[in-house]
Amino acid sequence: MTQKFFTVAPMMDWTDRHCRAFHRVMSRRARLYTEMVTTGAVIFGPRERLLGFSDAEHPVAVQLGGSNPAELAQAAKICADFGYDEINLNVGCPSDRVQNGRFGACLMQEPLLVGECVAAMKATVSLPVTVKCRIGVDDQDTEEALNRLTECVVAAGSDELTVHARKAWLQGLSPKENRDIPPLDYPRVYRLKAARPDLPIAINGGIKTWAEIHQHLKHVDGVMLGRVAYHEPEILLSVDGELYGEEPPVADGFEAVEAYEPYIAEQLEKGERLSNITRHMLGLFTGQPGARAYRRHLATEATKPGANLNTLRDAVAHVRVKQLEPVE
């Protein structure tokens, strides 16, 4: 029986190295992804800034954006040398910038090219090469479009497929609207898995609770969470126990902050601003008494010159003191 798995989605402007280090504090097992990085940026840009990560982040995958097989192969080699555990190809992002660059969701219309891209990377690196896609774009028939894409990437050697269970509308909807407006079609992903029992398939899109996660895992191999994992990160505390039968590395949000403090201290010593780190922590303690004051304190104080670990501790104290108050 295939081990079920859990991943945190690649999210632009969110899943940077600080975010991933924070998420890793709460789960040893969840697979983490970088923000999408284009092949041009990998090949010609500041690689350490774009690709650098800490050893504690493993298992961590890099998501590449591109459509030129040779450039993707070159970028994949660079990423493999950096020590990533997986190379993922973006065939799902619907932004204008992605469309203009002929990659992302618009590649759903060019399945043969996607296959060539996967094959080029597989021939260059020994890491797993995976694909994240939509069920289709615009007026495509989702049965035909997803089947054809899957056929091409499997023939090319793709090790896994993650499917965001919505269409992407390349014209008429913004990237934000494309995350919510096209209706979810989970059964379409289930049918793909039934037809491809040997291909590891993960489902993504609109998943919010562990009840939903377990329901999906009756039909597919893995679940990828995006915005919920970011805005309510304590859901990650349950990953290791729910799916892997292991104790979580920390018991709650307070322990997560304490476990994250050495990383923050190291980054501050290197000259990083506290706000660049703690912006990924604003969702911690969601729904708990004092959470609003915690967020307000971080949002206002972490941006100030000289903000340090005490700034974070003072923010957490807003929640801790509420939990110590006697119940009337």
C-alpha positions as CSV (number, residue, x, y, z in Angstrom):
1,M,0.0,0.0,0.0
2,T,1.4,3.4,-1.0
3,Q,2.2,5.7,1.9
4,K,-0.2,8.7,1.8
5,F,1.6,12.0,1.8
6,F,1.0,15.7,2.6
7,T,2.6,18.7,1.0
8,V,2.4,22.5,1.4
9,A,1.8,24.2,-1.9
10,P,4.3,26.5,-3.6
11,M,2.9,30.0,-3.2
12,M,4.3,33.2,-4.7
13,D,5.5,35.8,-2.1
14,W,4.7,33.4,0.7
15,T,6.7,30.1,0.7
16,D,10.1,31.6,0.9
17,R,12.9,30.1,3.0
18,H,11.7,31.8,6.2
19,C,8.2,30.4,5.7
20,R,9.5,26.9,5.0
21,A,11.8,27.0,8.1
22,F,8.7,27.9,10.2
23,H,6.5,25.2,8.7
24,R,9.2,22.6,9.2
25,V,9.2,23.4,13.0
26,M,5.7,22.0,13.1
27,S,6.1,18.9,10.9
28,R,9.1,16.7,10.1
29,R,7.2,14.9,7.3
30,A,5.2,17.5,5.3
31,R,6.9,18.1,2.0
32,L,7.6,21.8,1.4
33,Y,7.9,23.7,-1.8
34,T,9.7,26.9,-2.9
35,E,7.9,29.7,-4.6
36,M,8.0,29.2,-8.3
37,V,11.3,30.4,-9.8
38,T,11.7,30.8,-13.5
39,T,14.5,29.1,-15.4
40,G,15.9,32.5,-16.4
41,A,16.2,33.5,-12.8
42,V,17.9,30.2,-11.9
43,I,20.3,30.3,-14.7
44,F,21.2,34.0,-14.7
45,G,20.0,35.4,-11.4
46,P,21.4,35.5,-7.8
47,R,21.2,31.8,-7.1
48,E,22.0,31.9,-3.4
49,R,19.2,34.5,-2.7
50,L,16.7,32.6,-5.0
51,L,17.5,29.0,-4.1
52,G,19.4,29.0,-0.8
53,F,17.7,27.1,2.0
54,S,18.6,25.5,5.4
55,D,19.3,21.8,5.8
56,A,16.4,21.7,8.4
57,E,13.9,22.3,5.5
58,H,14.3,18.8,4.0
59,P,12.2,17.3,2.4
60,V,12.0,20.4,0.2
61,A,11.2,20.7,-3.5
62,V,11.9,23.5,-5.9
63,Q,9.2,24.6,-8.4
64,L,10.4,25.7,-11.8
65,G,8.6,27.9,-14.3
66,G,9.6,27.5,-17.9
67,S,8.8,25.8,-21.2
68,N,12.2,25.4,-22.9
69,P,13.4,21.8,-22.3
70,A,17.1,22.7,-22.5
71,E,16.7,25.6,-20.1
72,L,14.7,23.5,-17.7
73,A,17.3,20.8,-17.8
74,Q,20.0,23.3,-17.0
75,A,18.0,24.9,-14.2
76,A,17.1,21.4,-12.8
77,K,20.8,20.6,-12.6
78,I,21.6,23.8,-10.8
79,C,18.8,23.1,-8.3
80,A,19.9,19.5,-7.8
81,D,23.4,20.7,-7.0
82,F,21.9,23.0,-4.4
83,G,20.5,19.9,-2.7
84,Y,16.8,20.0,-3.3
85,D,14.9,16.7,-3.0
86,E,12.6,17.2,-6.0
87,I,12.1,19.3,-9.1
88,N,8.5,20.3,-9.8
89,L,7.3,21.9,-13.1
90,N,4.6,24.5,-12.9
91,V,1.7,23.8,-15.3
92,G,-0.9,25.5,-13.2
93,C,-0.2,29.2,-12.5
94,P,-2.5,31.5,-14.5
95,S,-0.9,34.9,-14.0
96,D,-0.4,37.3,-16.9
97,R,3.4,37.1,-16.4
98,V,3.3,33.4,-16.7
99,Q,1.2,33.5,-19.8
100,N,3.5,36.0,-21.5
101,G,6.4,33.7,-20.7
102,R,4.6,30.7,-22.2
103,F,4.7,28.6,-19.0
104,G,2.4,27.8,-16.1
105,A,-1.3,27.0,-16.8
106,C,-1.1,27.9,-20.5
107,L,1.1,24.8,-20.9
108,M,-2.1,22.7,-20.4
109,Q,-2.6,23.5,-24.1
110,E,0.8,22.0,-25.1
111,P,1.0,18.6,-23.4
112,L,3.6,17.3,-25.9
113,L,5.9,20.2,-24.9
114,V,5.3,19.5,-21.2
115,G,6.4,15.9,-21.8
116,E,9.5,17.1,-23.6
117,C,10.3,19.4,-20.6
118,V,9.9,16.5,-18.1
119,A,12.0,14.2,-20.3
120,A,14.8,16.7,-20.5
121,M,14.9,17.2,-16.8
122,K,14.7,13.4,-16.1
123,A,17.7,12.9,-18.4
124,T,19.7,15.5,-16.5
125,V,19.0,14.8,-12.8
126,S,18.5,11.8,-10.7
127,L,15.9,13.5,-8.4
128,P,12.2,12.9,-8.7
129,V,10.7,15.2,-11.4
130,T,7.0,16.1,-10.8
131,V,4.3,18.2,-12.3
132,K,1.7,20.5,-10.8
133,C,-1.2,21.3,-13.1
134,R,-4.9,22.2,-13.4
135,I,-7.7,20.0,-14.7
136,G,-7.8,22.2,-17.8
137,V,-7.9,25.8,-19.1
138,D,-10.6,28.0,-20.7
139,D,-12.9,25.9,-22.9
140,Q,-10.9,22.7,-22.8
141,D,-12.8,19.5,-22.1
142,T,-11.3,18.5,-18.7
143,E,-11.5,14.7,-19.4
144,E,-9.5,15.0,-22.6
145,A,-7.1,17.8,-21.4
146,L,-6.1,16.2,-18.2
147,N,-5.8,12.7,-19.7
148,R,-3.6,14.0,-22.5
149,L,-1.3,15.9,-20.2
150,T,-1.0,12.9,-17.9
151,E,-0.3,10.6,-20.8
152,C,2.5,12.9,-22.0
153,V,4.2,13.4,-18.6
154,V,4.0,9.7,-17.6
155,A,5.6,8.7,-20.9
156,A,8.3,11.2,-20.2
157,G,9.0,9.7,-16.8
158,S,7.2,12.1,-14.3
159,D,7.3,10.6,-10.8
160,E,4.2,12.3,-9.5
161,L,1.3,14.6,-10.5
162,T,-0.4,17.2,-8.3
163,V,-3.7,18.4,-9.7
164,H,-5.4,21.6,-8.6
165,A,-9.0,20.5,-9.1
166,R,-10.2,23.6,-11.0
167,K,-9.9,25.0,-14.4
168,A,-7.8,28.1,-15.0
169,W,-9.4,30.8,-17.1
170,L,-6.6,32.6,-18.8
171,Q,-8.8,35.4,-20.1
172,G,-11.3,37.2,-17.9
173,L,-10.2,36.1,-14.4
174,S,-7.3,37.4,-12.3
175,P,-4.9,35.0,-10.6
176,K,-6.7,35.6,-7.3
177,E,-10.1,34.9,-8.9
178,N,-8.7,31.8,-10.5
179,R,-8.1,30.4,-7.0
180,D,-11.8,30.7,-6.1
181,I,-14.2,31.2,-8.9
182,P,-13.8,28.2,-11.2
183,P,-15.7,25.4,-9.5
184,L,-13.8,22.6,-7.9
185,D,-14.1,19.2,-9.5
186,Y,-12.6,16.7,-7.1
187,P,-14.2,13.7,-8.8
188,R,-12.3,14.5,-12.0
189,V,-9.0,14.0,-10.1
190,Y,-10.4,10.8,-8.5
191,R,-11.2,9.4,-12.0
192,L,-7.6,10.2,-13.1
193,K,-6.2,8.2,-10.2
194,A,-8.5,5.3,-10.9
195,A,-7.3,5.2,-14.4
196,R,-3.6,5.6,-13.4
197,P,-3.2,3.4,-10.3
198,D,0.6,3.3,-10.5
199,L,1.1,7.1,-10.8
200,P,1.3,8.9,-7.4
201,I,-1.4,11.6,-7.6
202,A,-2.0,14.4,-5.1
203,I,-5.1,16.7,-5.0
204,N,-5.0,20.5,-4.4
205,G,-7.6,23.2,-4.1
206,G,-10.0,24.4,-1.5
207,I,-9.1,21.8,1.1
208,K,-9.4,23.2,4.7
209,T,-9.9,20.4,7.3
210,W,-8.5,17.1,8.3
211,A,-11.9,15.5,7.7
212,E,-11.6,16.7,4.1
213,I,-8.0,15.5,3.8
214,H,-8.9,12.0,5.0
215,Q,-11.9,11.9,2.6
216,H,-9.6,12.8,-0.4
217,L,-7.0,10.2,0.7
218,K,-9.6,7.5,0.1
219,H,-9.3,8.3,-3.6
220,V,-5.8,9.7,-4.2
221,D,-2.3,9.3,-2.7
222,G,-1.6,12.8,-1.4
223,V,-3.1,16.1,-0.5
224,M,-1.5,19.6,-1.0
225,L,-2.7,22.4,1.2
226,G,-2.1,26.0,0.2
227,R,-3.7,29.0,1.8
228,V,-5.0,27.2,4.9
229,A,-1.5,25.9,5.7
230,Y,-0.3,29.5,5.5
231,H,-3.1,31.4,7.3
232,E,-3.7,28.7,9.9
233,P,-0.2,27.0,10.2
234,E,-1.1,25.0,13.3
235,I,-2.9,22.6,11.0
236,L,0.6,21.3,10.3
237,L,1.0,20.1,13.9
238,S,-1.3,17.2,13.0
239,V,0.5,16.0,9.9
240,D,3.0,13.7,11.5
241,G,0.4,12.0,13.7
242,E,-2.5,11.8,11.3
243,L,-0.6,10.4,8.3
244,Y,2.7,9.0,9.6
245,G,1.8,7.7,13.1
246,E,4.6,9.9,14.7
247,E,4.6,12.4,17.5
248,P,4.7,16.1,16.3
249,P,8.0,17.8,16.9
250,V,6.2,20.4,19.0
251,A,3.0,20.3,20.9
252,D,1.4,23.7,20.1
253,G,2.0,27.2,18.7
254,F,3.9,28.3,21.8
255,E,6.4,25.5,21.4
256,A,6.6,26.2,17.7
257,V,7.7,29.8,18.4
258,E,10.3,28.6,20.9
259,A,11.7,26.0,18.4
260,Y,11.8,28.6,15.7
261,E,13.7,31.2,17.8
262,P,17.2,29.9,17.1
263,Y,16.6,30.2,13.3
264,I,15.3,33.8,13.8
265,A,18.3,34.7,15.9
266,E,20.6,33.4,13.2
267,Q,18.8,35.3,10.5
268,L,18.8,38.5,12.6
269,E,22.6,38.1,13.1
270,K,23.0,38.0,9.3
271,G,21.1,41.3,9.0
272,E,17.6,40.1,8.1
273,R,14.7,42.2,9.3
274,L,12.4,40.6,11.8
275,S,9.3,41.5,9.9
276,N,10.5,39.5,6.8
277,I,10.5,36.5,9.1
278,T,7.5,37.1,11.3
279,R,5.1,38.0,8.5
280,H,4.8,34.3,7.9
281,M,3.8,33.8,11.5
282,L,0.8,36.1,11.6
283,G,-1.7,33.2,11.2
284,L,-0.4,31.4,14.3
285,F,-2.9,31.2,17.2
286,T,-5.8,31.9,14.8
287,G,-9.1,31.6,16.7
288,Q,-7.5,31.8,20.1
289,P,-8.0,34.6,22.7
290,G,-5.3,37.2,22.2
291,A,-4.6,36.3,18.6
292,R,-5.7,39.7,17.3
293,A,-3.4,41.5,19.7
294,Y,-0.6,39.2,18.7
295,R,-1.0,40.0,15.1
296,R,-1.3,43.7,15.7
297,H,1.8,43.7,17.8
298,L,3.9,41.9,15.2
299,A,2.5,44.0,12.3
300,T,3.4,47.3,14.0
301,E,6.5,46.5,16.1
302,A,8.4,43.9,13.9
303,T,9.0,46.5,11.2
304,K,10.7,49.0,13.5
305,P,14.5,49.3,13.6
306,G,16.0,47.1,16.3
307,A,13.1,44.7,16.4
308,N,14.3,41.4,17.8
309,L,13.3,38.2,19.5
310,N,11.8,40.2,22.4
311,T,9.5,41.8,20.0
312,L,8.2,38.4,19.0
313,R,8.0,37.2,22.7
314,D,6.0,40.3,23.6
315,A,3.5,39.5,20.8
316,V,3.2,35.9,21.9
317,A,2.6,37.1,25.5
318,H,-0.8,38.6,24.3
319,V,-2.0,35.1,23.7
320,R,-0.3,33.4,26.6
321,V,-1.7,35.8,29.2
322,K,-5.2,35.2,27.8
323,Q,-4.8,31.5,28.3
324,L,-3.7,32.0,31.9
325,E,-6.7,34.1,32.8
326,P,-9.2,32.2,35.0
327,V,-12.4,31.0,33.4
328,E,-15.5,32.7,34.9
